[in-house]
């Protein structure tokens, strides 16, 4: 499966901790279910040499996420996955 701007089920940001870079990726709840991932779960990923995608390997499959990952090109990274906040479920107090 490939996630890209044509298949917009995710977005990402990057943070650096210790010697391993951590990418934060937001996936749709359906994608999280398909891959059997939980909120804030961290999995290993590998960024392509050109920095244009990151590949996650999970027990339920492999997913390639296209984007600009140039800051971690060619690296093995930690990827923390989450689902976006649904503002329809927030209430004012």
C-alpha positions as CSV (number, residue, x, y, z in Angstrom):
1,X,0.0,0.0,0.0
2,X,1.3,3.5,-0.8
3,X,0.1,6.6,1.0
4,X,0.6,9.8,-0.9
5,X,-1.1,13.1,-1.7
6,X,-3.4,11.2,-4.1
7,X,-4.3,8.8,-1.2
8,X,-4.3,11.3,1.7
9,X,-4.6,9.1,4.8
10,X,-1.6,10.5,6.6
11,X,0.7,13.3,7.4
12,X,3.9,13.6,9.4
13,X,6.3,15.6,11.4
14,X,9.8,14.8,12.7
15,X,11.6,15.1,16.0
16,X,15.1,14.1,17.1
17,X,15.7,12.1,20.3
18,X,19.0,10.5,21.2
19,X,20.6,9.1,18.1
20,X,17.4,7.8,16.4
21,X,15.1,10.2,14.6
22,X,11.4,9.8,15.4
23,X,8.9,10.7,12.7
24,X,5.3,11.3,13.9
25,X,2.8,10.1,11.3
26,X,-1.0,10.7,11.5
27,X,-3.0,8.0,9.7
28,X,-6.7,7.6,9.3
29,X,-8.5,5.4,11.8
30,X,-9.2,3.0,9.0
31,X,-5.6,2.7,8.1
32,X,-4.6,2.2,11.7
33,X,-7.1,-0.7,11.9
34,X,-5.9,-2.2,8.7
35,X,-2.4,-2.3,9.9
36,X,-3.4,-3.3,13.5
37,X,-1.7,-0.3,15.0
38,X,-2.7,1.5,18.2
39,X,-2.7,5.2,19.0
40,X,0.8,6.5,19.8
41,X,2.4,3.1,18.9
42,X,6.1,3.4,17.8
43,X,7.3,1.1,15.0
44,X,10.5,0.9,13.0
45,X,10.6,2.4,9.6
46,X,13.1,3.0,6.8
47,X,13.4,6.2,4.8
48,X,14.2,5.8,1.1
49,X,17.7,7.0,-0.1
50,X,16.1,9.9,-1.9
51,X,14.0,10.9,1.2
52,X,10.7,10.8,-0.8
53,X,9.1,8.0,1.3
54,X,9.2,6.0,4.5
55,X,8.3,2.3,4.7
56,X,6.7,0.8,7.8
57,X,6.6,-3.0,8.3
58,X,3.9,-4.2,10.5
59,X,2.5,-7.6,11.4
60,X,-0.4,-6.9,9.1
61,X,1.5,-5.6,6.1
62,X,3.8,-3.1,4.7
63,X,2.9,0.5,4.0
64,X,4.9,3.1,2.1
65,X,4.2,6.7,2.9
66,X,5.2,9.3,0.3
67,X,6.3,12.7,1.4
68,X,9.4,14.9,2.1
69,X,11.5,12.9,4.5
70,X,14.8,14.3,3.2
71,X,16.1,15.1,6.7
72,X,16.2,11.4,7.4
73,X,17.1,10.1,3.9
74,X,18.5,6.6,3.9
75,X,18.0,6.2,7.7
76,X,16.2,3.6,9.9
77,X,13.8,5.6,12.0
78,X,11.2,5.2,14.8
79,X,7.7,6.1,13.5
80,X,5.1,7.1,16.1
81,X,1.6,6.7,14.6
82,X,-1.6,8.4,15.7
83,X,-5.0,9.3,14.3
84,X,-6.0,12.9,13.8
85,X,-8.2,14.6,16.5
86,X,-11.8,14.6,15.5
87,X,-13.1,18.0,16.5
88,X,-16.7,16.8,16.2
89,X,-16.2,14.9,19.4
90,X,-14.9,17.8,21.5
91,X,-17.4,19.7,23.7
92,X,-17.2,23.2,25.2
93,X,-17.5,23.4,28.9
